[in-house]
Amino acid sequence: MRKLKKKFTLKDWVVELYKRTLAHDSTGMAAQLAYFFLLSVFPLLIFLFALIPFFPLNESDVLNIIRDFAPKDTMDLIDNNVASFVNQHNGKILSFGLIGTLWSASIGMNGIIIAINRAYDVKEDRPFYKTRGLSIILTVALIFVVFIALLLIIFGRHLGIVLFAKIGLSDEFISIWETLRMIVSISILFIVFTCIYFFAPNKQIKCIDVFPGATVATLGWVVTSVAFSHYVSNFGKFSVTYGSIGGVIVLMIWLYLSGFMLIIGGEINAINVHRKDENC
């Protein structure tokens, strides 16, 4: 007589997630991702700013999306470095040097590929040019999605004002626009995470299998970022403790938390895929 398998409860699922985060050294991997992200974030922003003249956008539009979630000290660091760099070069970034910038920006994506492969317990046996090419393609796709989000937010606001003005409710629209803008930003973030979880691992998986992890990673990242930003603004005294590098420390912690949430999303997807494989 065939023995029925024990039902996989929510408690079992949480315990499995905890064990996997320990076995895969997720906290250590998150620290590595934070380092990779630090090497990538400024080249990525420079690349974004270099493309802005070709769109009906400006630097503040890009920074506003980051400002919704990033701590104030981090935004000060970005404003002082990236924006000033773009102003000094003033349109001269689009050159062969941009290829190097894109290569540097893809370092973080390459780190994500390594972390997600570890979550699935698979080895990276794809050739270097394929994995590095995938990192660059995903980075370019990320940039494209960001620009789509910016266009939706900017033109959505103008369109909403026009439409609501015709029915005499323009003030009401302005009051609810911030909520709508946040929803658009979170939706775009979910799409980005879904694409990363689907294309990054060296394993054939179905798109539907990455939705749970992408959902948890998106909501977890938003909550963690907002909570950390609130803590830094109201309680954290990093500038007192670390002096002039306080902004860098805040940025590193934020990138660490971001990397950890990405890893958790990958582990969640891996658990679901492994459970599905066992039941087949």
N, C-alpha and C positions, 0 to 999 in steps of 0.2 A: 504494500500500500504506500502510495506516494505521500511523503510528509509535507504538510503545508508550511510554507515559509512564514516566519514571524513578520507581522506587519511593521513597517518602518515608521515609527512614530516621530512626532516633532522633537521629543526629547532625544531620541536616537540620532536624529538629524543634527541637532545642536552639538551633541557629544562628538559625532563624527567630524563636524566642522572644527571643533576645538582641537581634536587630536591631529587633524591634518595641518592646522596652522602651526602646531608645535613640531610635527614631523618635518614639515617643509621650511622650518625656520622663517616664518612669514614676517616676523618683526625685523629680522636681519635683512631679509630680501627687501622690505620696505625702506630700510636705511640705504641699501644700494640704489633703489629706485629714486630716492630723494637726491642722491648724488648725481645720478644720470639726468634727472629732471633739472637740477640746478645748472648743469652744463648745457641743457637744451632750451630752457625757458627764454633766455635773452636772445639767442639766435632766432628762435621761433618768432618772437615779437618783432625783431628787426625785419625778418622776412615778411611778416604781415604788414608792417608799416611801409615796406618798400612797394607793396602792391596797392596800397590805398589810393594813390593818385589815379589809378585806372578805374576806380569805383566812386560813386557819389557818397564817399565816406570821409571821415577824418580820424586823427589819432584818438581823440576823446571817445569816439564810438567804440573802438576796440577796448580801450581802458575801462569804459563803463561796465562792460560785461564782467571783467575781472574784478572790478570794484564791488560788484554785488556780493561777492563771496570772500575775497581776499582780505586779510587783516590790514589795518591802516598802515602799519610800519612797512608791510610788503609793498603796498601801493606807492608809498613814498620812495622806496628803493627803486621801483620800476620807473616811476616818473623821472627821477633824477638821473637815471642811467640810459634807459632805452630812448626816451623822448629826446634827451639832449644829444644823443648819438645821431638820431635821425635828423635833427635840426642842423647839426654841424655838416652832415654829408648832403642834405637837401637834394634828394633825387638822384644821387650818384651811386646808390647802393645796387641798383639793378645793373649788374655787370657779371663778369665771371666769378667775382667774389661771392655772389649770391648762391652759387652752387655749393661753395664751401659752407656758407651759412646754413643752407638746407641740410647738408650732411651733418653738421653739428646738431641741428634741431632734431634730427632723427635718432640721436643717441638715446633719448628717453624712450622712444617707441621700441627700440631694440631691447632695452631693459625690460619693457613690458612683455615682449615676446618670450624672453627667458623666464620671467616669473610665471606666466600662464602655462608654459610647457612644464614647469615644475609642478604646477597644480594638477595637471593631467598625468603626471608621472611618465612623461614621454621625453625621449632624448631628441635634441636638435641635430638631425642628420642631413638637413638641407644644406646645399652649398652656401658658402659665405655670401656670394653675390645675390643669391635668392633671398636670404634672410635680410640682408642689408637693403636690397631693392624693395622688399616688402615694407621695411621700416620707413623708407623714403616715401613710398606710395601712400602708406597710411598717414604719414605726416602731411603730405600734400592734400589728402582727402580731408584731414582734420581742418586744415586751413580753409579749404573750400566750404566745408560745413559752417565754419565760423562766419565766413562772409555771407553765406545764405542767411544765417541767423541775424546778422547785423542788418541786412537788407529787409528782412521780415519785420524786425523791430522798428526800424526807422520809417519805412514806408507804411507799415501797419499803423503807426502812430499818426502819421499825416492823413492817411485814409480814414482812420477812425474819427479824427477831429472834423474832417469835412462831412462825413456821413452824419455824425451826431449833431453837428452844427445845423444841418438842414431841419432837424426835428427839435432844435432848441435844447439839446442836452450835452453840449460840448463840455461844460464844466464837470458833469457827471462822468463823462468818458475819461477826462484827465485824472479824476480821482481813482478810477479803477484800472487805469493803464499800467501802473506799476505792478499790480498783481498779474495782469495779462503778460507783461514783459517778462516777469519771473517765470511764468508757466512756459513761455516760448523758450527761454534759456534752458530750463530743466529738460524740456522735451528734446532739444538739440543735444544736450549732454547725454541723454539716454540713447539717442541714435549713434553718437560717437562711441559710447561704451559697447553697444551692440555690435558695431562693425569691428571693433578691436577684438572682442571675445570670439567673434566668428572667424576672422581671418588670421589672427595671430598664432594660435596653437598649431603644432605640427601633428594634427589629428583631424580626421574627417568628422565633422559634427553637423547637425542640422541647425538651421537658424533659430528655430523655436526653442532649442535647448539652451540658448544663451540669454533668453529673456529674463529668467529669474535672477541670475547674477547681475545682469545689467540694471535691473530694477533696484536691487538691494544696493549696488555700488552707487547708483545715481542718488538715491535718497540718502544713503549713508554719507556720501561725500558732501551733499548740500548741508545736511544737519551738522556734520562735523566741522565744516568750514565756517558756517554761521556761528556755531557755538565757540569755536576757537577765536574767531574774529571778535566776538563779544567779550571773551575773556581777556584778550590782548588789550582791547580798548578800555576796559574797566578795571582789570585787576593786574594784568601782567606788566611788570616794570623792566622789560628787557633792556631798554636803553640805559637804565640805571646800573644794571648788573654787568652788561656787556659793552657799554659805551657806544662808540660809533658803529660797531658791527652788530648792534642789537637788531637792526632791520634784516640783516643776513640770517641771524639765528631764527627770527620769526619766520622768514621765508623757508628755511630748511625744515622747521617743524611742520609747517603747513604742507610742504611737499611730501614729508614723511607720512603724514596722515592721509594725504591723497593717494600715495602709493599703497598704503595698507588697505584702504577701501577698495582699490583696484584688485589687489590680491584676494581679498575676501570674496569679491564677486566672481573671480576666476575659480576659487575653491568651491563655491556654491554650485557653479555650473559643472565642475568636475565630479562632484558628489552625485548630482542628478544623472549625468551621463554614465557613470560607473554603475549606479543602481539600475539604470535601464539596460545596460549590457548584461548584468547578472540575471535579469528577469527574462532575457531573450532565450 
